[in-house]
């Protein structure tokens, strides 16, 4: 059985290790990641053909539909067009055409016929955060989803 002194030394050692790890936590890691991380380039990524897949879930998390998507992008320095063709697992084929415009060094805006208003995007490191509201027909009714 460990003596009281051994338990105190062990506890202090653990506390010291924990504080050492905390001192090297998020701020330093984020600085390191930002300094070595590649920046996402929307034009390079979406120029030409891009393939993807995805799914729709209901509120309980159950997957209700899946899709494959083929995107063809054409760009100049400040704007571009994305032609998307979705092939759903039930055989439905859906097309969407995006018109994109650079708004800043890291910002983009976009429009598509079934998008409410203007979509906005911002590049943060190697991530594009894209935000928009899409009108989708559900059970014969049009509903907006963000």
C-alpha positions as CSV (number, residue, x, y, z in Angstrom):
1,X,0.0,0.0,0.0
2,X,1.3,3.4,-1.0
3,X,2.3,5.8,1.7
4,X,0.7,9.2,2.1
5,X,3.9,10.8,0.7
6,X,3.9,8.6,-2.4
7,X,0.3,9.4,-3.1
8,X,1.0,13.2,-2.8
9,X,4.0,13.0,-5.1
10,X,2.0,10.9,-7.6
11,X,-0.9,13.4,-7.5
12,X,1.4,16.4,-7.9
13,X,3.1,14.7,-10.8
14,X,-0.2,14.0,-12.5
15,X,-1.3,17.6,-12.0
16,X,2.0,18.9,-13.4
17,X,1.5,16.7,-16.5
18,X,-2.1,17.9,-17.0
19,X,-1.0,21.6,-16.7
20,X,1.8,21.0,-19.2
21,X,-0.6,19.5,-21.7
22,X,-3.1,22.4,-21.2
23,X,-0.3,24.8,-21.9
24,X,0.2,23.3,-25.3
25,X,-3.4,23.1,-26.2
26,X,-5.7,24.7,-28.7
27,X,-4.0,28.1,-29.4
28,X,-0.7,26.6,-30.3
29,X,-2.2,23.8,-32.2
30,X,-4.4,26.2,-34.2
31,X,-1.5,28.5,-35.0
32,X,0.5,25.5,-36.2
33,X,-2.4,24.2,-38.3
34,X,-2.9,27.6,-39.9
35,X,0.8,28.0,-40.7
36,X,1.1,24.6,-42.4
37,X,-2.5,24.2,-43.7
38,X,-3.1,24.6,-47.4
39,X,-5.8,27.1,-48.3
40,X,-8.9,25.8,-50.2
41,X,-9.0,27.1,-53.7
42,X,-12.6,26.9,-55.0
43,X,-11.6,27.6,-58.6
44,X,-9.0,24.8,-58.7
45,X,-11.2,22.3,-56.8
46,X,-14.4,22.8,-58.9
47,X,-12.8,23.5,-62.4
48,X,-13.7,20.6,-64.7
49,X,-15.5,17.5,-63.4
50,X,-16.1,16.7,-59.7
51,X,-17.9,13.6,-58.5
52,X,-19.7,13.3,-55.1
53,X,-22.3,11.4,-53.2
54,X,-24.6,12.1,-50.3
55,X,-27.8,11.4,-48.5
56,X,-30.9,13.0,-47.0
57,X,-32.0,12.1,-43.4
58,X,-35.3,12.6,-41.6
59,X,-35.4,14.2,-38.2
60,X,-34.7,10.9,-36.4
61,X,-31.5,10.5,-38.4
62,X,-32.8,7.7,-40.7
63,X,-31.4,8.0,-44.3
64,X,-34.4,8.4,-46.6
65,X,-32.6,9.1,-50.0
66,X,-29.1,8.8,-51.4
67,X,-27.6,10.5,-54.5
68,X,-24.6,10.7,-56.7
69,X,-23.7,14.1,-58.2
70,X,-21.5,15.1,-61.1
71,X,-20.4,18.8,-61.1
72,X,-18.9,20.5,-64.1
73,X,-17.3,23.9,-63.3
74,X,-16.0,26.6,-65.6
75,X,-14.3,29.7,-64.1
76,X,-12.3,32.9,-64.7
77,X,-10.6,34.8,-61.9
78,X,-13.7,36.4,-60.4
79,X,-16.7,34.2,-61.4
80,X,-17.8,30.9,-62.6
81,X,-20.6,28.4,-63.3
82,X,-21.2,25.0,-61.7
83,X,-23.5,22.6,-63.5
84,X,-24.7,19.9,-61.1
85,X,-26.5,16.7,-62.1
86,X,-27.9,14.7,-59.2
87,X,-28.9,11.1,-59.7
88,X,-31.1,9.9,-56.8
89,X,-31.4,6.3,-55.7
90,X,-35.1,6.2,-56.8
91,X,-34.1,7.1,-60.4
92,X,-34.9,10.8,-60.3
93,X,-32.4,13.1,-62.0
94,X,-32.2,16.7,-60.8
95,X,-30.1,19.6,-62.3
96,X,-28.9,22.8,-60.7
97,X,-26.8,25.6,-62.2
98,X,-24.9,27.8,-59.8
99,X,-23.5,31.2,-60.8
100,X,-20.7,32.1,-58.5
101,X,-18.9,35.4,-57.9
102,X,-15.8,36.2,-55.8
103,X,-16.7,38.8,-53.2
104,X,-13.2,39.0,-51.5
105,X,-10.0,37.1,-51.2
106,X,-11.8,34.4,-49.1
107,X,-15.5,35.1,-50.0
108,X,-17.9,33.9,-52.6
109,X,-21.5,34.5,-53.4
110,X,-23.8,32.2,-55.5
111,X,-27.2,32.0,-57.1
112,X,-29.2,29.1,-58.4
113,X,-32.9,28.9,-59.5
114,X,-34.0,26.9,-56.4
115,X,-31.9,28.9,-53.9
116,X,-33.7,31.6,-51.9
117,X,-31.8,34.9,-52.2
118,X,-28.0,34.7,-52.4
119,X,-25.8,32.0,-51.1
120,X,-22.6,33.0,-49.3
121,X,-19.3,31.2,-48.8
122,X,-16.1,31.9,-47.0
123,X,-12.8,30.0,-47.2
124,X,-11.2,29.4,-43.8
125,X,-8.0,27.4,-44.2
126,X,-8.7,24.2,-46.1
127,X,-12.5,24.5,-45.6
128,X,-15.2,26.3,-47.7
129,X,-18.2,27.2,-45.5
130,X,-21.2,27.5,-47.8
131,X,-24.5,28.8,-46.5
132,X,-27.8,29.0,-48.4
133,X,-31.5,28.3,-48.2
134,X,-32.8,25.7,-50.8
135,X,-36.4,25.3,-51.9
136,X,-37.3,21.6,-52.2
137,X,-40.6,20.0,-53.1
138,X,-41.7,17.6,-50.3
139,X,-45.0,15.7,-50.7
140,X,-46.2,18.1,-53.4
141,X,-45.4,21.2,-51.3
142,X,-42.4,23.5,-51.6
143,X,-40.4,23.9,-48.4
144,X,-37.3,26.0,-47.6
145,X,-34.3,24.3,-46.0
146,X,-31.2,26.0,-44.7
